[in-house]
Amino acid sequence: MDLKCKKLNCKYNNECACMSKGITIKRSCECGTFELNKDRKKEQHQDISKNMFEVAPDIHPFRHNKDVKIECRAECLFNHDGCCSSNGISVMNGKDSGVCITNIQP
């Protein structure tokens, strides 16, 4: 399972890879595991001051972890009895926490 995350202020984010042992996706597709990282590293900040386009941060290489568990409460094609069956998910910036964009409505 590969977990990509653009919620750069999350304590589990390491160069856009989620390092949590397991995550929860809420019914609203928001990441329930999000925790604010008050000590962000320099590489977690994005500099968009030079232009109006987002500058992509360095991306952590593919992280395959068979033991990671994704609890899913959303209505999604990959939700099988509360567990995500996808090969990987991507979480993007949301209002407060991240939002799972891998969600496919059944």
Secondary structure, DSSP 8 states (H G I E B T S, - for coil): -EEEE--TTBTTEETTEE--SEEEE-TTSBBTT--B-SS--GGG----SSSSS------------TT-EEEE-S--TTEETTEE-SSEEEEE--SSS-EES-----
